[in-house]
Amino acid sequence: MDIKDTARPLDGTGVSAFLRSLPAKPLLLGLGEARHFVEELGDLRNEIFRHLVEHEGYRSFAIESDCLMGLVVDDYITTGSGTLDDVMERGFSHDFGTSPANRDLVRWMRTYNEEHDEKLRFFGVDSPLEYWAASPRQALAALYALLDGPLPCTRETLDTLLGPDDRWANEATAMDPSQSIGQSADAQRLRLIADDLVALLDTQAPRLSAEDRQRAELYGRTATGLLRYHYWMADASPARWARLSALRDAMMAANLRAVAEQGPALVYSSNLHLQRNKTFMSFGDQTLEWWSAGAITGTHLGDRYAFLASALGTVGDNTPSPDTVEGILSTLPWDHALIDARRLAEATTKPAQRISHDFAYFPLDPAQLDLIDGIVFLKQAVRLKELG
């Protein structure tokens, strides 16, 4: 099979043809990043999303960013609340607000909503954490405020148990579990209170508006997830980082399922989070493994979840070897291509794994091509942000 028979130019026609080739219209279309902060990929993502909105009925965009901060962006694009500069500063985690492509996307979504009655929505789907985690205060307090009495504790008791936020958001806990308060008596009591508040939400759901109910559910997921994450931050066993990584992806998957309830959405996150297979990562002298958010989401949504992995040819001054998947795809005649990954797997014979010297770039695994629906391939990427 000629490699060109597995691919087409990446344009609106190609995207629609790809969707028609799937067994069902996806509620969630995952577009993975082979590397964060590749502006060419962000620009291409924006073109894909615009086409999906204008021709395929998509109305939501989700990104690997803090789910609570994402509410700031959603408010802006739906109501015009705030300014674009402020939203880019306060509405994104992981420094994603500095991306020109993200700024262009938010601006376009706001303009679209000003001109149309049916509104676009924006969602962050990551939890408020890096390798360490934020205080659960914002999520707990916001959930508490949406509920009616009798409540499991007073607001004063809640504030006392939480204490100063900096004792939760302590970066040193990433490498030193003894500095975590996640298994303290206060944290254990907060886990029970959070569980009671979520149960109370179920009993009071009929009195809440649809918007308040969705936000309360988000606050509940986030509060219980953060407290669970903090608990395992205090664990000193060898399984600590594998468990924390799995918890993060499970929280992301729960947010993705909530996004799917709003209708078809494009999801933009790392290939590692959106892939259907297990993630394996070297960490010191260990190899961590856990099921990705995409694998969990696919288990729940089945054919209504589809995954487009991205791959890059020449990255800066690094060109892939001709026997790798990226090297093979670099022979295609288009700068941007959309490839049927399963047909590519049939057309190639044991490609080599690309070796990346950029710790932030994750090459395609040739052994996993049959678990990918499609590949978005960029022949060259030069607009890269240096990562520390």
N, C-alpha and C positions, 0 to 999 in steps of 0.2 A: 504494500500500500504506500503510495506517495504521501509524504508527510503533509503536503498541502491539502490533501483530501480530508484531513482531520481538522482543518482550521478555516477561518474566514476573517476578513478584516473586522476590526472592532469598531463598529458604528451602530447606529440605531437599528438598522435592518438586521445586523448580526445579533444584537441583543435579543430582539423579538424572535428571531429564528431559533435562538438557543432556548428561550422560554417555551416555544412550541414543541421543542424536541423532548421536553421533560414529561414524565408520566402524569404529572399534575401541576397546576399553577402554584408556585410556592407562596406560602404566607410569609416566609422569611427567606430572602435571597441573601446569603452571606457572601460578601466580597472580602477576601482575606488580604492582609498586607504581608508581603515577604519581608518588609522592613518598614518600621515607622519613619515618618518624615521624609518620604520620597514625594516631592511636590508634583512630579509628572504623574504619579499614580493618583494623587489627590485630585488633580485636574481631570483625569480620565474618569475617576469615580463621580465627579460632579456631572460630567456629560452623561454618564450612564443613568444617574438618578434623575436628571431632567427628562431623559427619554422615558424612563419608567413612569414618571408622573404624567407626562403629556400623552403617552400612547398606551400604557399598560395598567393604568388605574392605581398606581402606588401612591400612598399618601403619608408614609412615615419614613423617617431616617433615624437609624440608631448607630451609635458609635461607642467604641471602647473608652469610655470616659465616665467619671463619677456620676452615678445615677441621680444624686440629689442636686449636684451642680447643674446637671442637664435641665432641671426644672426652670432655671434662669433663662436658658436659651429658648425653651419651649414657650415660656411666657412672652418673650420678645417677639418670636416669629408669629405667635397667634394673636397677641394684643398690641404689640408695639411698645411694651413696657421697657423702659431703660434706653440706653444708647448702645450702638454697635460696639464701640470701644469698651464699654463697661461689661457687656455681655461676653466678649471674647476674653476678658480678664477673669471674670467671676464664674463663667459658665462651663469651663473645661478644666479637667485635671491633666496630669502627665505632660504639662506644657503644650497641649494640643491647641490652645487658644492662640499661639504664636504662628500657626500655620496659615499662610496666605490662602491656601485652598479651602481650609475650614472657614475662614472669614468670607470668602466668595460664596461658599455654600449657604451660610447663615443669611447673608445679604439677599441672595436669590430667593431663599425660602420666604423671607419677610416680604419681599416685593410680590411674590406669587400670591401670598395670602391677602395682600392689600387689593389684589385684582380679582380674586375668586371667592365665592361663598363657601365652597368646601375647602376646609383648611388643612394645610400640611402640619404634621407633628414632628417634634424632635425628641429623641430619648438618649440619655446616657445609660449604658447597660453594665458598666463596671461598678463595683462597690467602692466606697470611700476608703481605699487602701492602696498602698504600694507594697513593699515587703513588710512594712509595719501597717497598723490600721489607725484610723481616726477615732475620736470619741463617738460613742453612740448617742450623745446628747441631742443632736439636731433631729435625728430620726425618732427617738423616744419622745422628746418634747412635742414634736409636730403630731405624732400619733395620739399622744395624751390629749392634746388640745382639740382634736376632732371627735373625741368620745364624750359621752354623757355619763353622769354618775349612776350608781356608786362605783368608784374606781378602786383598784387594788392598793393604792397608796396616795398620799397627798403630793402635790407638786413640790412642796418643801422637802419631803422625804426623798423624792426622786432626785432633786438637785444635790442633796447631801450625799446620797449614795454615789452619784456621778463624780462629785468633787471637781477639782481643776481639770480642764481638758488636757493640759500638757502631761498629766500622768498617764493618759491613754495614748496620746500621739507622741510617744517616745521612740525615736528612730533606733535607739540602742537596743530595743527589744528584738530587732531583726536578727541579731547575732547572739544576744544574751537573754535567754528565756527567764533568767532569774530576775530581770528588771521589769517583767510584765506583771500587771496587776490582774490579768485575766482569770486567775483562779483564786482571787481574794474573796473574803466573805461578802464584801460589797458587790463585787462583780457577779458572784453566784446568786445573790438576792435579786440583782437587776435582771438576770436571765429569767428568773421565775416571774418577775413583774412584766417583762416584755412578753412572755408567753401568755400571761393573763390578759394583757392589753390586746393581743392579736385575737384571742378567743372572744373577748368582749366585742371586738370589731365585727365578728361574724354575727353576734346577736343583735347588733345595732345597724347592720348594713342597710335595712329598708329605710331608715330615716336620713340617710346620707344621699346627696346628689351623686350622679355617676362620676363626676370629676373628683369630688371629695372621697368617694369610695376607692377610686383608683389610686389616689395619692396616699390614702390611709394604708392601703395594701402595700404600696411601695415602702412607706415608712416602716411598716411591720416587718416586711422581708429584710429590710436593711438593718433594723435594730437587732433582730434576732441573729442575723448573719454576722454582724460585727461582733456581737457578744460571744458567739460561738468561735469566731476567728481569734478573738482575744484570749479565750480559754486555751486554745491550742498554741497560741504564742507563748504561753507559760509552760508548755510541755518540753521536757529536756530529752525525750527519747529520740532514737535515730529516725523514726518515722515522721518527725515534726514537719519538715519542709514538704514532703510528699502530701501529707494531710492538708497543710495550709494551701498548697497549690490546688488540690482537689476542691477544697472549700470555696476558693475564689471562683473557679470555673462553675461550680454548682450554683453559686449566687448569681453569676452572670447568666447562666441558663434559665434560672427562675425569672430574671428580668426579661430575657428574650421571649419567653412564653407569654409574659404579660404584654409585650409589644405586639406579638402575633394576634392577640385578641382584638387589637385595634384595626386589623386588616393588613394587606400586603405591605411589607417594609423591606428596605435595603439596609443591611447590617454591615458595618465597616469595622473590622477588628483584625488582629494578628491572625495569620494562617494557623498558628498553633492553637488559638482559642476556638476557631471556627471549624477546624478539621473534624472529620468523623471518627478518626482513629485515636488511639491512646497517644498522649504526649510523653516523650522520653527526653529528659534533659540532664546533662552532666552538672553536678553541683558538688564541688570539692572532690572527695573520693567516692561520692555516691552517684548513682544514676536514678533520678527521680522518675516515677511514672504515675500518671493519673489520666482519667477520662476528661477530655476537653468539653467545653461548653457546647460545641457543635455536636459532639457525639451524644451528649445528654439531650440536647434539643431535638436531634434527629430521632432519638428513641421515642420521644413524645409526639412529634409531628409527622414522622414517617416521610412520605413523598411530598409533604407540604413544606419541607426544608430542603433547600438546595445550596450547594457550596461551590463558589468560584474561587479557586486559589489564585494568587498573583505570583508571577515569577519575573525576574529581571535578567536581561542579557548582560551587557556591559554595565557595570556599576562603578562610576567614577573611572578609574584607570584599570579596573579588574575585568578581564574578559573570560567567559567560561570556556572550559576545555570542550572541544568538538564532540566528545563522547558522552557528555552530560546531557540531561534533559534540556537545560537552558542553552547549551551549545547547539543541540539539534534544532530547537525552536528558533535560534538566531539565524538559521538558513531561510526562514520564511521571508517572503518578499515585502511584508508590511512592517511598519514601525510598531504598530499596535495590533495584536491579533487575539482572537477568541478561539480557543482550542477545545474540542471534545476530548476530555481527558481519558475516557475509557477507550475510545478509538485510538488515541495516541499510545496507550498501553499495548494495544494489539499490534500497532504498526512498528514498534521499536523492540529491539532485542537487548534486554539487560543493560540499559544505560548506566553509566557510572554516577555516583553521588558527587555533586559539586562540593568542593572544599572552599568554605568562605573564611577569609581572614578578617572580615568585618563581623564582630560579635553580634551586631544588631541585625544582620541579614541571615535569614533561614532558608537555605536552598530547598527545592522540591525533593522529596524522597521518591525515587523511581519505583520503589516497592509499593507505594500507596496510591499510585495513579488511578487504580480502579475504584477508589473510595472518594474520588473527586468528580464532580459533575462537569466542570469546565476549568480552563486556565485562562486568565487574563495575562497576556505576555507583553512586556515592554522591552523592545530591543535595546534601548539605552536609557540610563538614568544618570543625570549629572547634577540635578538640583537636590542635593542631600544635605540634611542638617547633621553636623557632627555631634555625636552623643558621647557624654562623658562616662 
